[in-house]
Amino acid sequence: MSAPPPLTGLKVIELHAIGPVPFAGMVLRQLGASVTRISPPNDPGLGVAMRPEHDLLNADKAAQFIDLKDPAGRAQLMSLLADADVLIEGFRPGVLERLGLAPAELLTSCPRLVIGRLSGWGSAGPLAARAGHDINYLALAGVLHAIGSRDAPEVPLNLIGDFGGGAMHLLLGVLSRLVARSISGAGGIAETSILAGTVGLTPMFYGMIAGGLWNLCRTSNLLDGAAPFYRIYRCADERFVALGAIEPKFYAELLDVLELSAELNPHRQYDPSSWAATTERIAARIAERTRDDWAERAASRDCCLSPVLDFAEAARHPHNRANGLFRDHPFAQPGATISFPH
């Protein structure tokens, strides 16, 4: 018999938000917690583009519609918090206080409560009250400047700031407070921001800059597309493969799979003066075959060559299926299903 999820029995209240806070609530739910989402009575959801059955961030959460601007609504929330373990919220700084729900006062009434707070810009500084989204936080964190071609930065998906930075930073704070509560018996506040979480992902690069191993020009570094062994290449069918053969032993395997061992000197792997010519030769070779042909040739080799899949292909890939990363959900049309991440 398998053990229950680690947060089974934990009660979480999630105040209405979009993006990272619902994602954090989703992760807590997947870990076994019961999550109740509190939304305003006129909740617009994600608009007409998102049907409720496709809103995966809020799947399996209980839903209650409460007007927190109304004293009766706030009383209803306090009733829910009386036996709750965690409250998570994503308002701008000061909003919870203006609603009469200041965390210090909540902890007086509910001393075991862990309160997770996630803002966009943080609670201090000239931008604290301003609006923003993932791309804005990446811009101020120095991350956006490093992503893209040499000519200009490019728009990434909102996985870095919103989810990898903000939501995961929030979850780490909440879970750390829960560990502390198990020792002291007292709850507390875990406060962070999407900007802070994004900056928190970058220490390795600051260390590389300090050590002279990274410069501020895009596509001129080891991990930003300059190195011929760590970049994306176009195949004969106009699809792509990704190479990540950083270590010499993997690079040697890659050259063997590409049948370029006799042409390219593996000992010059880290010589930037050779990168342009090496990239050109690898690009020409990869362009000779289809993406799936290269993927098949690389499947049994430690050469760090992977097919670049779209979302639908990723959901069907046998390795992802073998690891239980996706599950099938009923789709809008009768009898149809689509695969979604667990």
N, C-alpha and C positions, 0 to 999 in steps of 0.2 A: 504494500500500500504506500503510495507516494505521500510525502508530508504536505500539509497545507501551505499555501504561499506565506511568506514571512510576515506580512502585515495583516493577516487575517484577524478580524476583531477590531481593527483600528477604524475609527470613524472620522472622515474628512469632510469639511464643509468648504466648498469652492465658490467664491464670489465671481459673478459673471465677468468674463474677459474673453479676448480672442488670442490665439497663438500660444505663447509659452505657458501661461497659467493653465489653460485646459490640457496642454500636453503634460504638464507636471501632474495634474489630477489623473490623467489617463495612466501614467506610469504607476502612480500610487494604487490605482484600481487594479492594474495588472499584477501588482505585488500582493494583492489580497485585501486591501482596504475597501471599505464601503465609502463611496463618494456621493455627496449630495450637492448638486449645482444650484446655486441661488441666482435667478435671473429676474430682471424687472418685468412687470406684467406686460409691457409692450415690447418684449425682447425681439429685436429684429433678426436674431440669429446671424447667419452668414449671408443673408440675402437670398434672392430667388435662385441664384446659381447653385446653392448647396441644399439638396434635399436632406431632411433630418436623418434618413436611414444611411446617408453617406457621410455624416458628420462623425468620423471615427474618433476624433479627440474627445467626444462626449458620449461615446457608446458605453452602455452598461452603467451609466451614472443615474441616480435618482434626480428628478428635476422638480424644483419648487419655484413658484413665481411670487416674489415678495418685493414690495415697494419699500426700499430702505430709507426713503425720504419721509416716510410716514411713521409716526411713533408706534402704531400698531404693528407695522412691518418689522421695525427694529426689535420690538418685544418678541415677535415670532422668531427672529434670528437668534436672540438671546436664549430662547427656549431650546433651540437646536444646539446651541453651543454648550449648554449645560452639561451634556455628557459626550461632547465631541473631543477628539484628541488633537486635531489639526484644523486650522483655518488658513486658506491660501487666498491671496488677493493680488490684483495687478493694477490698482488704481494709480493715478499720478499722486505724488507726495501731498499729503494734507487732506485728501478726499475722505479717507476713513475717519479722520478726526472731525471734519466738518459734518459728517453724518452722525456724530455723537457716538462713534465706535472706536475711539482712540485705543490702541493696543494696551497701553498701561492700565486703562480702566477695564478692558476686557479681562486682563490677567488678574485684576482684583476680584472680579466675579468668578472667573474660571482659572484658578491658579495652575492647573495642570495643562492648560491649552498651549499648544505650540502654534505660533502665528508666523506664516511665511509671507513675506511682502516682496513683490517684484515690481519695480518701476522701470521706466525706459532709461532715463538719464541719471538716476540716483537722486538722493534727497537733498543734496547741496549743490551749489554752483549756479551760474546764470541760466543754465538750460533745464534746471530741475522741473519746472512747470510746463515746459514746451512739449509739443507732440513730436512723435518720431516713429519710425519703423525700422526694421532690420537694416536696410541699406544705409540709413542715417547713422546708426550706431556703429556699423562697420567703418563708415567714413571717418568718424571721430576717433575710433580705436586704432587707426593706422592700417587696418586689415584690407579695406577695399583698395587702397593704393597698390597693394602687392598682388592683386588678382587681375589677370587679363593679359592683353598683348603689350608689346613694347609701346605701342602708340597711345593706348588709353586703358583705364580700368574697365572691367566688365561687371555686369550685374550677376551676382551668384544667386542661387536659390536661398530662401531665408532659413537655411538650416544652421548657419554658423552663429549668428547673433541670437535669434529667437529661441532656438531649440538647443544647439550645442553649448551656447553661452548662457543665456538667461535661464531657461527651464532647468538645465542640469545644475547650474549654480544654486538655484532655488531649492531643488530637491536635495542637494548635498547639505544645505543649511538646515532644512526641515528635518532630515534624517539624523543629522548631528545633534540637533536639539532634542530629538526623541531619545537618542542614546543618553544624553545628559540627564534627561528627565527620569530615565530608568535608574539612574544612580541617586539623584537628589530628590526626585519626586516633584520637582517644580518645572513648569513649562517655561516659555520664553519666546523671544522674537528672533527670527532669522530674516534679515533684510538684505536685499541685493538689488542689482539692476541689470538690464540687458547689456548696457555699456560695460559694467564691471565684469560680467561674465565673459564678454567678448575679449576685453583686455586680459582677463585671466587665462585665456587660451594661448597667449602670445609669448610667454617668457623664453621659450626655446629660441625664438627668432631674435630677441634682444640679446641673448647670450651669444648667438652666432654673429650678430653685428659687432658686439664688443670684441669678439675674437677674430674679427677680420674675415669671417666666413660667409658673410651676407652683405650685399650692398642694396641700395634703395632703388635701383633701376629694375623694372619688371623684366622678366624672361632673361635674366642674366645670372641666375643662381641655381643651386642644385635642385631645388624643389618647386621651381616656378615655371618650368617648361624649357629652360635653356639646355639642360643636360640631355643628350640624345637617348639616354637610358631611362629617363623619367619624364615622359611626355606622351602625347596622344598622336597617333598616326592614322592617316586615311588609307583604307583598303580598296581593292579592285571594285567592290560593289558599292562604294561611296559610304560604307559604314566604317567604324573605327575600332582600333584596339588601343589599350593603355599599357604602357611599359613602366615597370617600377623596379628594375634590376639594379638597385643601388650598390649592393655588395658585390665584390669582384667575382665570387663563385657563381652568383646568379647571372651576372653579366656574361661570364664565359658560357654558361648554359644558353643564354639568350642568343649569343652569336652562333652557337652550334645549331639551335633550332632554326635560325634565319639563314643558315648555311653561309655565314660570313666570317667564320673563324680564320680562314686563310687570307682574308682581305683586310680585316680590321684588327689592330693590335690591342688585345685586352689590357695590356700594361699602360696604355695611354687613356684609360677610361676617365681618369680625373684630370686630364690635361685640357683646360678650356680652349687652348689653341686648336685642338683637334675636333672640337664639338661640332662646328658648322659642317665640316666635310663628312663627319660620321653621321650626323643627322640626315644629310642629303642622301647618303648611301643606304641607310636603314629605311628611309622613306621610300626610296625607289624599290627596294626589295619587298617591303610590306605591300606596296601598291600592286604587286604582281598577283596577289591572291585575295580571296574574300576574307571577311572577318571571321566567319565560322570555320573556314579552312585553317586559319592561323590558330584559332582557339582549340581546334581539335589537335593540331600538331603540338601545342603547348600543354595540353591537359595533363600529361603524365610527367612533365618536366618542371624543375624548380627554376623557371626562367622569368617568373613574374610578368607574364603576358596575359592579359585578360580582355575578353570582348567587352566593348562598351554597350551595355544593354539599355533599352528604354524601360520605363516603369512596368509596362505590360510583360516584356520579356523577363525582367527580373522576377516578377511574380510567378512565372512558369519555370524558371531555371531549376533543374533537378537538385543542385546543391542547396539552393535556398529552401526548396521543399523538404529535403532530407533533414534540415536543421529546424524545421517548423517555423520558419520566419514569416510565412504567409498562411492565411486561412481564407476559405471561400465564404463569401457573403451573398445573399440573394440580391439581385440587381433590380432595377426599376421595372424591367420587362418580365412578365410571367415566365418562369422556367429558365431564366438566364441567371448566371452567377458571374461574379468578378472577384478576383483575389485581392485581398488587402493585407497589410502588415499586421502581425499580432500586436 
